[in-house]
Amino acid sequence: MGSRHGPESAATWEFLSYARSGIAAFPGSRDAYLPQIWVRDVASAIVAALTQPVPSGIYDIVDDEPLRRESYGFMCSYASSLM
């Protein structure tokens, strides 16, 4: 499962705090992917897995579009500037 993000996520607030301080919270390549998923999508996926007839197996739950570290850092910086 990707990292959960959303208004209820402590990690989201931590990333925003780093961004306000001018700290890049993602060491490594700017082009690397950062798998994310919205907290409500996590809940929907779990409910669907428990209530729908789906084939058994392992499912990786992430957003449908890959997010690069650079983009997430930019979004956190922008969001923190609005606060």
N, CA, C and O atoms as a CHARMM CRD file, in Angstrom:
* protein
*
  332
    1    1 MET  N      0.85000  -1.15900   0.00000 PROA 1      0.00000
    2    1 MET  CA     0.00000   0.00000   0.00000 PROA 1      0.00000
    3    1 MET  C      0.90300   1.23100   0.00000 PROA 1      0.00000
    4    1 MET  O      1.92800   1.27700   0.68100 PROA 1      0.00000
    5    2 GLY  N      0.50000   2.20200  -0.76600 PROA 2      0.00000
    6    2 GLY  CA     1.23800   3.45900  -0.79800 PROA 2      0.00000
    7    2 GLY  C      1.10500   4.21200   0.51700 PROA 2      0.00000
    8    2 GLY  O      0.30700   3.84500   1.38100 PROA 2      0.00000
    9    3 SER  N      1.87800   5.24500   0.65400 PROA 3      0.00000
   10    3 SER  CA     1.76200   6.10900   1.83500 PROA 3      0.00000
   11    3 SER  C      0.40900   6.79300   1.82100 PROA 3      0.00000
   12    3 SER  O     -0.04100   7.27700   0.78200 PROA 3      0.00000
   13    4 ARG  N     -0.23000   6.83200   2.96200 PROA 4      0.00000
   14    4 ARG  CA    -1.54800   7.45700   3.04500 PROA 4      0.00000
   15    4 ARG  C     -1.40200   8.95500   3.23100 PROA 4      0.00000
   16    4 ARG  O     -0.55700   9.41900   3.99700 PROA 4      0.00000
   17    5 HSD  N     -2.23400   9.70900   2.52100 PROA 5      0.00000
   18    5 HSD  CA    -2.23200  11.15200   2.68600 PROA 5      0.00000
   19    5 HSD  C     -3.65300  11.65500   2.73700 PROA 5      0.00000
   20    5 HSD  O     -4.56500  11.04100   2.18300 PROA 5      0.00000
   21    6 GLY  N     -3.83400  12.76400   3.39900 PROA 6      0.00000
   22    6 GLY  CA    -5.15500  13.36000   3.54300 PROA 6      0.00000
   23    6 GLY  C     -5.19900  14.20900   4.79500 PROA 6      0.00000
   24    6 GLY  O     -4.22800  14.25700   5.55000 PROA 6      0.00000
   25    7 PRO  N     -6.31600  14.88000   5.02300 PROA 7      0.00000
   26    7 PRO  CA    -6.39700  15.79500   6.16600 PROA 7      0.00000
   27    7 PRO  C     -6.28800  15.09200   7.51900 PROA 7      0.00000
   28    7 PRO  O     -5.94700  15.72800   8.51700 PROA 7      0.00000
   29    8 GLU  N     -6.57200  13.79500   7.56400 PROA 8      0.00000
   30    8 GLU  CA    -6.49700  13.05500   8.82300 PROA 8      0.00000
   31    8 GLU  C     -5.12600  12.42900   9.05200 PROA 8      0.00000
   32    8 GLU  O     -4.87100  11.87200  10.12000 PROA 8      0.00000
   33    9 SER  N     -4.25500  12.51400   8.07400 PROA 9      0.00000
   34    9 SER  CA    -2.97400  11.82200   8.12200 PROA 9      0.00000
   35    9 SER  C     -1.90400  12.65400   8.82600 PROA 9      0.00000
   36    9 SER  O     -1.63300  13.79100   8.44000 PROA 9      0.00000
   37   10 ALA  N     -1.30400  12.07500   9.85500 PROA 10     0.00000
   38   10 ALA  CA    -0.22300  12.76500  10.57000 PROA 10     0.00000
   39   10 ALA  C      0.95700  13.02300   9.63800 PROA 10     0.00000
   40   10 ALA  O      1.61800  14.05600   9.74700 PROA 10     0.00000
   41   11 ALA  N      1.22500  12.09200   8.72200 PROA 11     0.00000
   42   11 ALA  CA     2.34400  12.26500   7.78900 PROA 11     0.00000
   43   11 ALA  C      2.13500  13.47900   6.89200 PROA 11     0.00000
   44   11 ALA  O      3.08900  14.19600   6.58900 PROA 11     0.00000
   45   12 THR  N      0.89300  13.71600   6.46500 PROA 12     0.00000
   46   12 THR  CA     0.60700  14.88400   5.63400 PROA 12     0.00000
   47   12 THR  C      0.96800  16.16100   6.37600 PROA 12     0.00000
   48   12 THR  O      1.60900  17.05000   5.81700 PROA 12     0.00000
   49   13 TRP  N      0.56100  16.25200   7.62300 PROA 13     0.00000
   50   13 TRP  CA     0.85700  17.45200   8.41600 PROA 13     0.00000
   51   13 TRP  C      2.34700  17.58400   8.68600 PROA 13     0.00000
   52   13 TRP  O      2.87400  18.69500   8.74800 PROA 13     0.00000
   53   14 GLU  N      3.02700  16.45800   8.84700 PROA 14     0.00000
   54   14 GLU  CA     4.47300  16.50000   9.06200 PROA 14     0.00000
   55   14 GLU  C      5.18500  17.01600   7.81200 PROA 14     0.00000
   56   14 GLU  O      6.08700  17.84800   7.91100 PROA 14     0.00000
   57   15 PHE  N      4.78000  16.52500   6.63000 PROA 15     0.00000
   58   15 PHE  CA     5.38000  17.00600   5.38300 PROA 15     0.00000
   59   15 PHE  C      5.14000  18.50200   5.20300 PROA 15     0.00000
   60   15 PHE  O      6.03300  19.22700   4.76600 PROA 15     0.00000
   61   16 LEU  N      3.92800  18.96700   5.54100 PROA 16     0.00000
   62   16 LEU  CA     3.62400  20.39500   5.43600 PROA 16     0.00000
   63   16 LEU  C      4.49800  21.20900   6.38800 PROA 16     0.00000
   64   16 LEU  O      4.95200  22.30000   6.04500 PROA 16     0.00000
   65   17 SER  N      4.72700  20.67800   7.57200 PROA 17     0.00000
   66   17 SER  CA     5.58100  21.36000   8.54300 PROA 17     0.00000
   67   17 SER  C      7.00700  21.48700   8.01100 PROA 17     0.00000
   68   17 SER  O      7.62400  22.54700   8.12200 PROA 17     0.00000
   69   18 TYR  N      7.52700  20.40600   7.43500 PROA 18     0.00000
   70   18 TYR  CA     8.86000  20.46000   6.82600 PROA 18     0.00000
   71   18 TYR  C      8.89600  21.49200   5.70300 PROA 18     0.00000
   72   18 TYR  O      9.84100  22.27400   5.60400 PROA 18     0.00000
   73   19 ALA  N      7.88100  21.49300   4.87200 PROA 19     0.00000
   74   19 ALA  CA     7.83700  22.42300   3.73800 PROA 19     0.00000
   75   19 ALA  C      7.83700  23.86900   4.22700 PROA 19     0.00000
   76   19 ALA  O      8.50700  24.72200   3.64500 PROA 19     0.00000
   77   20 ARG  N      7.09300  24.14500   5.28800 PROA 20     0.00000
   78   20 ARG  CA     7.07500  25.51000   5.84900 PROA 20     0.00000
   79   20 ARG  C      8.46000  25.92800   6.33200 PROA 20     0.00000
   80   20 ARG  O      8.80800  27.10800   6.30800 PROA 20     0.00000
   81   21 SER  N      9.24400  24.94500   6.76900 PROA 21     0.00000
   82   21 SER  CA    10.59800  25.22600   7.25700 PROA 21     0.00000
   83   21 SER  C     11.63000  25.24400   6.13800 PROA 21     0.00000
   84   21 SER  O     12.80400  25.52600   6.38000 PROA 21     0.00000
   85   22 GLY  N     11.20300  24.94400   4.91300 PROA 22     0.00000
   86   22 GLY  CA    12.12400  24.91300   3.77700 PROA 22     0.00000
   87   22 GLY  C     12.96200  23.65400   3.70400 PROA 22     0.00000
   88   22 GLY  O     14.01600  23.64300   3.06800 PROA 22     0.00000
   89   23 ILE  N     12.50200  22.59500   4.34700 PROA 23     0.00000
   90   23 ILE  CA    13.24500  21.33300   4.37000 PROA 23     0.00000
   91   23 ILE  C     12.62500  20.36500   3.37500 PROA 23     0.00000
   92   23 ILE  O     11.41200  20.15600   3.37200 PROA 23     0.00000
   93   24 ALA  N     13.46800  19.77200   2.52700 PROA 24     0.00000
   94   24 ALA  CA    13.00100  18.73700   1.60900 PROA 24     0.00000
   95   24 ALA  C     12.86800  17.44100   2.39500 PROA 24     0.00000
   96   24 ALA  O     13.85500  16.92500   2.92000 PROA 24     0.00000
   97   25 ALA  N     11.66200  16.92100   2.47500 PROA 25     0.00000
   98   25 ALA  CA    11.40500  15.73900   3.29900 PROA 25     0.00000
   99   25 ALA  C     11.65200  14.42700   2.56600 PROA 25     0.00000
  100   25 ALA  O     11.41600  13.35500   3.12200 PROA 25     0.00000
  101   26 PHE  N     12.12500  14.50000   1.32400 PROA 26     0.00000
  102   26 PHE  CA    12.28100  13.29600   0.52100 PROA 26     0.00000
  103   26 PHE  C     13.71000  13.15700   0.02700 PROA 26     0.00000
  104   26 PHE  O     14.03000  13.62800  -1.06400 PROA 26     0.00000
  105   27 PRO  N     14.57600  12.52100   0.80400 PROA 27     0.00000
  106   27 PRO  CA    15.93100  12.32100   0.30100 PROA 27     0.00000
  107   27 PRO  C     15.90500  11.37200  -0.88700 PROA 27     0.00000
  108   27 PRO  O     15.05900  10.48200  -0.97300 PROA 27     0.00000
  109   28 GLY  N     16.83100  11.57300  -1.78700 PROA 28     0.00000
  110   28 GLY  CA    16.90900  10.72100  -2.96200 PROA 28     0.00000
  111   28 GLY  C     16.58800  11.49100  -4.22500 PROA 28     0.00000
  112   28 GLY  O     16.44500  12.71400  -4.21300 PROA 28     0.00000
  113   29 SER  N     16.47900  10.76300  -5.29800 PROA 29     0.00000
  114   29 SER  CA    16.26500  11.35200  -6.61700 PROA 29     0.00000
  115   29 SER  C     14.92000  12.06900  -6.71700 PROA 29     0.00000
  116   29 SER  O     13.89900  11.55500  -6.25900 PROA 29     0.00000
  117   30 ARG  N     14.92800  13.25700  -7.31700 PROA 30     0.00000
  118   30 ARG  CA    13.68300  14.01100  -7.52200 PROA 30     0.00000
  119   30 ARG  C     12.75100  13.28500  -8.47800 PROA 30     0.00000
  120   30 ARG  O     11.53500  13.47500  -8.43700 PROA 30     0.00000
  121   31 ASP  N     13.33100  12.44600  -9.34900 PROA 31     0.00000
  122   31 ASP  CA    12.52600  11.73500 -10.34600 PROA 31     0.00000
  123   31 ASP  C     11.94400  10.42700  -9.83100 PROA 31     0.00000
  124   31 ASP  O     11.15400   9.78600 -10.52400 PROA 31     0.00000
  125   32 ALA  N     12.32500  10.02400  -8.62200 PROA 32     0.00000
  126   32 ALA  CA    11.82200   8.76200  -8.07300 PROA 32     0.00000
  127   32 ALA  C     10.33100   8.88100  -7.76000 PROA 32     0.00000
  128   32 ALA  O      9.83100   9.95800  -7.43400 PROA 32     0.00000
  129   33 TYR  N      9.64900   7.77100  -7.86400 PROA 33     0.00000
  130   33 TYR  CA     8.21500   7.75200  -7.57600 PROA 33     0.00000
  131   33 TYR  C      7.96700   7.66500  -6.07600 PROA 33     0.00000
  132   33 TYR  O      8.74400   7.07400  -5.32700 PROA 33     0.00000
  133   34 LEU  N      6.87600   8.26300  -5.67100 PROA 34     0.00000
  134   34 LEU  CA     6.46100   8.24800  -4.27400 PROA 34     0.00000
  135   34 LEU  C      5.02200   7.73400  -4.25200 PROA 34     0.00000
  136   34 LEU  O      4.08400   8.51800  -4.40400 PROA 34     0.00000
  137   35 PRO  N      4.83700   6.42000  -4.06300 PROA 35     0.00000
  138   35 PRO  CA     3.48200   5.87400  -4.11800 PROA 35     0.00000
  139   35 PRO  C      2.60900   6.42800  -2.99600 PROA 35     0.00000
  140   35 PRO  O      2.96700   6.34400  -1.82200 PROA 35     0.00000
  141   36 GLN  N      1.48100   6.98500  -3.36100 PROA 36     0.00000
  142   36 GLN  CA     0.56800   7.62700  -2.41800 PROA 36     0.00000
  143   36 GLN  C     -0.84200   7.08900  -2.60700 PROA 36     0.00000
  144   36 GLN  O     -1.17400   6.55000  -3.66300 PROA 36     0.00000
  145   37 ILE  N     -1.65300   7.23700  -1.59600 PROA 37     0.00000
  146   37 ILE  CA    -3.07900   6.92800  -1.71500 PROA 37     0.00000
  147   37 ILE  C     -3.84200   7.77600  -0.70100 PROA 37     0.00000
  148   37 ILE  O     -3.41600   7.93900   0.44200 PROA 37     0.00000
  149   38 TRP  N     -4.96000   8.30200  -1.13800 PROA 38     0.00000
  150   38 TRP  CA    -5.82500   9.12600  -0.29700 PROA 38     0.00000
  151   38 TRP  C     -6.46600   8.22800   0.75300 PROA 38     0.00000
  152   38 TRP  O     -6.85100   7.10200   0.43800 PROA 38     0.00000
  153   39 VAL  N     -6.59000   8.69500   1.99100 PROA 39     0.00000
  154   39 VAL  CA    -7.08700   7.86000   3.08400 PROA 39     0.00000
  155   39 VAL  C     -8.47400   7.28300   2.79900 PROA 39     0.00000
  156   39 VAL  O     -8.74600   6.14100   3.17100 PROA 39     0.00000
  157   40 ARG  N     -9.33400   8.02600   2.16400 PROA 40     0.00000
  158   40 ARG  CA   -10.67800   7.50600   1.85900 PROA 40     0.00000
  159   40 ARG  C    -10.62500   6.38900   0.81600 PROA 40     0.00000
  160   40 ARG  O    -11.45400   5.47900   0.83300 PROA 40     0.00000
  161   41 ASP  N     -9.64100   6.46200  -0.09600 PROA 41     0.00000
  162   41 ASP  CA    -9.48700   5.39600  -1.08100 PROA 41     0.00000
  163   41 ASP  C     -9.00400   4.10900  -0.42200 PROA 41     0.00000
  164   41 ASP  O     -9.35400   3.01600  -0.86600 PROA 41     0.00000
  165   42 VAL  N     -8.20300   4.22900   0.63300 PROA 42     0.00000
  166   42 VAL  CA    -7.77500   3.05200   1.39700 PROA 42     0.00000
  167   42 VAL  C     -9.00000   2.36500   1.98500 PROA 42     0.00000
  168   42 VAL  O     -9.16500   1.15200   1.86000 PROA 42     0.00000
  169   43 ALA  N     -9.85200   3.14900   2.62200 PROA 43     0.00000
  170   43 ALA  CA   -11.06000   2.59100   3.23600 PROA 43     0.00000
  171   43 ALA  C    -11.95800   1.94300   2.18900 PROA 43     0.00000
  172   43 ALA  O    -12.49000   0.85700   2.42000 PROA 43     0.00000
  173   44 SER  N    -12.13200   2.58900   1.04700 PROA 44     0.00000
  174   44 SER  CA   -12.97100   2.02900  -0.02000 PROA 44     0.00000
  175   44 SER  C    -12.40700   0.71200  -0.53500 PROA 44     0.00000
  176   44 SER  O    -13.15600  -0.23100  -0.78800 PROA 44     0.00000
  177   45 ALA  N    -11.09000   0.64700  -0.69200 PROA 45     0.00000
  178   45 ALA  CA   -10.46000  -0.58300  -1.18800 PROA 45     0.00000
  179   45 ALA  C    -10.62800  -1.72600  -0.19100 PROA 45     0.00000
  180   45 ALA  O    -10.87700  -2.86400  -0.58700 PROA 45     0.00000
  181   46 ILE  N    -10.49200  -1.43100   1.08700 PROA 46     0.00000
  182   46 ILE  CA   -10.65100  -2.47300   2.11000 PROA 46     0.00000
  183   46 ILE  C    -12.09000  -2.97200   2.15000 PROA 46     0.00000
  184   46 ILE  O    -12.32700  -4.17900   2.21000 PROA 46     0.00000
  185   47 VAL  N    -13.04700  -2.05800   2.11700 PROA 47     0.00000
  186   47 VAL  CA   -14.46200  -2.45600   2.11500 PROA 47     0.00000
  187   47 VAL  C    -14.76800  -3.29000   0.87700 PROA 47     0.00000
  188   47 VAL  O    -15.43800  -4.31800   0.97600 PROA 47     0.00000
  189   48 ALA  N    -14.28900  -2.86300  -0.28000 PROA 48     0.00000
  190   48 ALA  CA   -14.53300  -3.62100  -1.51400 PROA 48     0.00000
  191   48 ALA  C    -13.93000  -5.02000  -1.42900 PROA 48     0.00000
  192   48 ALA  O    -14.55700  -5.99200  -1.84900 PROA 48     0.00000
  193   49 ALA  N    -12.71900  -5.12600  -0.89100 PROA 49     0.00000
  194   49 ALA  CA   -12.06700  -6.43300  -0.78000 PROA 49     0.00000
  195   49 ALA  C    -12.82500  -7.36900   0.14900 PROA 49     0.00000
  196   49 ALA  O    -12.82100  -8.58400  -0.05000 PROA 49     0.00000
  197   50 LEU  N    -13.47800  -6.80700   1.16500 PROA 50     0.00000
  198   50 LEU  CA   -14.20600  -7.63400   2.12900 PROA 50     0.00000
  199   50 LEU  C    -15.63300  -7.95400   1.70400 PROA 50     0.00000
  200   50 LEU  O    -16.22300  -8.91500   2.19900 PROA 50     0.00000
  201   51 THR  N    -16.19100  -7.16700   0.80000 PROA 51     0.00000
  202   51 THR  CA   -17.61000  -7.33800   0.46800 PROA 51     0.00000
  203   51 THR  C    -17.88800  -7.73700  -0.97600 PROA 51     0.00000
  204   51 THR  O    -19.00700  -8.14100  -1.29000 PROA 51     0.00000
  205   52 GLN  N    -16.90900  -7.63600  -1.85300 PROA 52     0.00000
  206   52 GLN  CA   -17.11800  -7.94500  -3.26800 PROA 52     0.00000
  207   52 GLN  C    -16.47400  -9.28200  -3.61800 PROA 52     0.00000
  208   52 GLN  O    -15.46700  -9.66500  -3.02200 PROA 52     0.00000
  209   53 PRO  N    -17.05100  -9.98700  -4.57800 PROA 53     0.00000
  210   53 PRO  CA   -16.42500 -11.23600  -5.01700 PROA 53     0.00000
  211   53 PRO  C    -15.21900 -10.93100  -5.91800 PROA 53     0.00000
  212   53 PRO  O    -15.37100 -10.69300  -7.11600 PROA 53     0.00000
  213   54 VAL  N    -14.04600 -10.94100  -5.33200 PROA 54     0.00000
  214   54 VAL  CA   -12.82300 -10.66400  -6.09100 PROA 54     0.00000
  215   54 VAL  C    -11.89900 -11.87300  -6.00600 PROA 54     0.00000
  216   54 VAL  O    -11.93900 -12.61800  -5.02700 PROA 54     0.00000
  217   55 PRO  N    -11.07100 -12.06900  -7.02400 PROA 55     0.00000
  218   55 PRO  CA   -10.12500 -13.18600  -6.97100 PROA 55     0.00000
  219   55 PRO  C     -9.16000 -13.02300  -5.80000 PROA 55     0.00000
  220   55 PRO  O     -8.76900 -11.90800  -5.45200 PROA 55     0.00000
  221   56 SER  N     -8.78400 -14.14000  -5.20200 PROA 56     0.00000
  222   56 SER  CA    -7.81500 -14.06200  -4.10900 PROA 56     0.00000
  223   56 SER  C     -6.46300 -13.65100  -4.67700 PROA 56     0.00000
  224   56 SER  O     -6.16300 -13.90000  -5.84500 PROA 56     0.00000
  225   57 GLY  N     -5.67500 -13.03600  -3.85700 PROA 57     0.00000
  226   57 GLY  CA    -4.35600 -12.60000  -4.30100 PROA 57     0.00000
  227   57 GLY  C     -3.87800 -11.42000  -3.49000 PROA 57     0.00000
  228   57 GLY  O     -4.49000 -11.02600  -2.49800 PROA 57     0.00000
  229   58 ILE  N     -2.79000 -10.87800  -3.93000 PROA 58     0.00000
  230   58 ILE  CA    -2.20100  -9.71900  -3.27700 PROA 58     0.00000
  231   58 ILE  C     -2.46100  -8.51100  -4.15900 PROA 58     0.00000
  232   58 ILE  O     -2.20100  -8.54200  -5.36200 PROA 58     0.00000
  233   59 TYR  N     -2.97300  -7.45300  -3.55800 PROA 59     0.00000
  234   59 TYR  CA    -3.28000  -6.23000  -4.29200 PROA 59     0.00000
  235   59 TYR  C     -2.44600  -5.08600  -3.73200 PROA 59     0.00000
  236   59 TYR  O     -2.32000  -4.93000  -2.51800 PROA 59     0.00000
  237   60 ASP  N     -1.88600  -4.29800  -4.62300 PROA 60     0.00000
  238   60 ASP  CA    -1.13300  -3.11000  -4.22400 PROA 60     0.00000
  239   60 ASP  C     -2.04400  -1.90900  -4.42300 PROA 60     0.00000
  240   60 ASP  O     -2.47000  -1.62400  -5.54200 PROA 60     0.00000
  241   61 ILE  N     -2.33800  -1.21700  -3.35300 PROA 61     0.00000
  242   61 ILE  CA    -3.30000  -0.11500  -3.40200 PROA 61     0.00000
  243   61 ILE  C     -2.53400   1.20500  -3.42100 PROA 61     0.00000
  244   61 ILE  O     -1.93200   1.60100  -2.42300 PROA 61     0.00000
  245   62 VAL  N     -2.56500   1.87900  -4.57200 PROA 62     0.00000
  246   62 VAL  CA    -1.93600   3.19700  -4.72500 PROA 62     0.00000
  247   62 VAL  C     -2.78900   4.02300  -5.67500 PROA 62     0.00000
  248   62 VAL  O     -3.68700   3.49500  -6.33100 PROA 62     0.00000
  249   63 ASP  N     -2.50500   5.32700  -5.74800 PROA 63     0.00000
  250   63 ASP  CA    -3.20100   6.17000  -6.71400 PROA 63     0.00000
  251   63 ASP  C     -2.91100   5.67600  -8.12300 PROA 63     0.00000
  252   63 ASP  O     -1.88800   5.03800  -8.36900 PROA 63     0.00000
  253   64 ASP  N     -3.82100   5.97600  -9.04800 PROA 64     0.00000
  254   64 ASP  CA    -3.68200   5.46000 -10.40600 PROA 64     0.00000
  255   64 ASP  C     -2.65000   6.20600 -11.24600 PROA 64     0.00000
  256   64 ASP  O     -2.29100   5.72900 -12.32200 PROA 64     0.00000
  257   65 GLU  N     -2.16400   7.35100 -10.79500 PROA 65     0.00000
  258   65 GLU  CA    -1.11200   8.06700 -11.50900 PROA 65     0.00000
  259   65 GLU  C      0.11000   8.16600 -10.61500 PROA 65     0.00000
  260   65 GLU  O      0.01900   8.65000  -9.48700 PROA 65     0.00000
  261   66 PRO  N      1.26800   7.70600 -11.11600 PROA 66     0.00000
  262   66 PRO  CA     2.47800   7.78300 -10.29400 PROA 66     0.00000
  263   66 PRO  C      2.82400   9.23600  -9.96300 PROA 66     0.00000
  264   66 PRO  O      2.66600  10.12800 -10.79600 PROA 66     0.00000
  265   67 LEU  N      3.28600   9.45200  -8.76800 PROA 67     0.00000
  266   67 LEU  CA     3.66500  10.78500  -8.31200 PROA 67     0.00000
  267   67 LEU  C      5.16300  10.79100  -8.06200 PROA 67     0.00000
  268   67 LEU  O      5.69100   9.90700  -7.38700 PROA 67     0.00000
  269   68 ARG  N      5.83800  11.77700  -8.60100 PROA 68     0.00000
  270   68 ARG  CA     7.28100  11.89700  -8.37500 PROA 68     0.00000
  271   68 ARG  C      7.53400  12.71400  -7.10500 PROA 68     0.00000
  272   68 ARG  O      6.74300  13.58000  -6.73200 PROA 68     0.00000
  273   69 ARG  N      8.64200  12.41600  -6.46500 PROA 69     0.00000
  274   69 ARG  CA     8.99500  13.10800  -5.21800 PROA 69     0.00000
  275   69 ARG  C      9.01400  14.62200  -5.40600 PROA 69     0.00000
  276   69 ARG  O      8.53900  15.36400  -4.54600 PROA 69     0.00000
  277   70 GLU  N      9.56000  15.07500  -6.52000 PROA 70     0.00000
  278   70 GLU  CA     9.64600  16.51400  -6.77500 PROA 70     0.00000
  279   70 GLU  C      8.25700  17.15400  -6.79500 PROA 70     0.00000
  280   70 GLU  O      8.06300  18.23800  -6.24500 PROA 70     0.00000
  281   71 SER  N      7.29500  16.48500  -7.42500 PROA 71     0.00000
  282   71 SER  CA     5.93300  17.02100  -7.50300 PROA 71     0.00000
  283   71 SER  C      5.29000  17.08300  -6.12600 PROA 71     0.00000
  284   71 SER  O      4.62800  18.06600  -5.79300 PROA 71     0.00000
  285   72 TYR  N      5.47900  16.04600  -5.32800 PROA 72     0.00000
  286   72 TYR  CA     4.88500  16.03800  -3.99000 PROA 72     0.00000
  287   72 TYR  C      5.50100  17.13300  -3.12300 PROA 72     0.00000
  288   72 TYR  O      4.79700  17.81100  -2.37400 PROA 72     0.00000
  289   73 GLY  N      6.81300  17.29900  -3.22900 PROA 73     0.00000
  290   73 GLY  CA     7.46900  18.36700  -2.48400 PROA 73     0.00000
  291   73 GLY  C      6.95400  19.73800  -2.88800 PROA 73     0.00000
  292   73 GLY  O      6.73100  20.60100  -2.03900 PROA 73     0.00000
  293   74 PHE  N      6.76500  19.93300  -4.19100 PROA 74     0.00000
  294   74 PHE  CA     6.22500  21.20700  -4.67500 PROA 74     0.00000
  295   74 PHE  C      4.82300  21.43700  -4.12900 PROA 74     0.00000
  296   74 PHE  O      4.50200  22.53500  -3.67400 PROA 74     0.00000
  297   75 MET  N      3.98300  20.39800  -4.17400 PROA 75     0.00000
  298   75 MET  CA     2.60600  20.54200  -3.68600 PROA 75     0.00000
  299   75 MET  C      2.57200  20.85000  -2.19000 PROA 75     0.00000
  300   75 MET  O      1.76700  21.66900  -1.74600 PROA 75     0.00000
  301   76 CYS  N      3.43700  20.20400  -1.41200 PROA 76     0.00000
  302   76 CYS  CA     3.48900  20.48700   0.02600 PROA 76     0.00000
  303   76 CYS  C      3.94700  21.91900   0.27300 PROA 76     0.00000
  304   76 CYS  O      3.40600  22.60400   1.14000 PROA 76     0.00000
  305   77 SER  N      4.94400  22.37300  -0.48600 PROA 77     0.00000
  306   77 SER  CA     5.41600  23.75500  -0.33200 PROA 77     0.00000
  307   77 SER  C      4.31300  24.74000  -0.66700 PROA 77     0.00000
  308   77 SER  O      4.10300  25.71900   0.04900 PROA 77     0.00000
  309   78 TYR  N      3.61100  24.47800  -1.75500 PROA 78     0.00000
  310   78 TYR  CA     2.52200  25.36800  -2.16200 PROA 78     0.00000
  311   78 TYR  C      1.40900  25.38200  -1.11000 PROA 78     0.00000
  312   78 TYR  O      0.92200  26.44400  -0.72200 PROA 78     0.00000
  313   79 ALA  N      1.01500  24.19300  -0.65600 PROA 79     0.00000
  314   79 ALA  CA    -0.06100  24.10400   0.33900 PROA 79     0.00000
  315   79 ALA  C      0.33700  24.80300   1.63600 PROA 79     0.00000
  316   79 ALA  O     -0.48400  25.47300   2.26100 PROA 79     0.00000
  317   80 SER  N      1.58500  24.64700   2.03400 PROA 80     0.00000
  318   80 SER  CA     2.01600  25.28700   3.28200 PROA 80     0.00000
  319   80 SER  C      2.02900  26.80500   3.15100 PROA 80     0.00000
  320   80 SER  O      1.87200  27.50800   4.14900 PROA 80     0.00000
  321   81 SER  N      2.21400  27.32100   1.94000 PROA 81     0.00000
  322   81 SER  CA     2.19900  28.77800   1.75100 PROA 81     0.00000
  323   81 SER  C      0.78800  29.34300   1.87600 PROA 81     0.00000
  324   81 SER  O      0.62000  30.54400   2.08800 PROA 81     0.00000
  325   82 LEU  N     -0.21900  28.49800   1.74700 PROA 82     0.00000
  326   82 LEU  CA    -1.60900  28.93400   1.85700 PROA 82     0.00000
  327   82 LEU  C     -2.09800  28.92300   3.29700 PROA 82     0.00000
  328   82 LEU  O     -3.16900  29.45000   3.60000 PROA 82     0.00000
  329   83 MET  N     -1.31800  28.32600   4.17700 PROA 83     0.00000
  330   83 MET  CA    -1.73900  28.17700   5.57400 PROA 83     0.00000
  331   83 MET  C     -1.34800  29.37900   6.40200 PROA 83     0.00000
  332   83 MET  O     -1.62500  29.42000   7.60100 PROA 83     0.00000
